[in-house]
Amino acid sequence: MRNIQKFIYRILRIGDKNIDTKVREVWKMQLIPIDEAVMEIRIRDAKEEKAFEVARSMRADGFPAETIRKYTGLDEDDILALS
């Protein structure tokens, strides 16, 4: 993957100082290494699972769905579906 990135950088001359900085940044953002992308997905999934755990606890303690939504960011339908 990194070799492909380097190849693209060379072809497009992303490192060239005459290339618009916005173009350079867009390419850098789109070409993140796969291991970084996987890590970001795992972190996002862990945060979401934690939000569901908190919502379950709050629901068990009798908090209204609107309050749970406010603090967890979960959709109200998801909160109401929790047991």
Phi, psi and omega in degrees: 000315181295324178296322178296317178300313180299319178299313179297317178303318181292316181297313183274355181053046182302327180284349181298130182293343179275349178285137179304134183298328178295317178298315180300315182293320178300315180295320179296321181291322183283340186249047177284147179299148184300324181294327176290320179296317178298318179297317179298319178296316179298319179296314179299316179296320179295319178296319180295317179297320178297320178299320178293321177298315179297316180298318178299317180295315180296320179297317179296330179274002174090014178291143177291154183302322181298320178293317179297318179299318181300319185268339181253338183079005180282156177292141183300324178298320178295321181294316181292337179280346180290146178263000000 
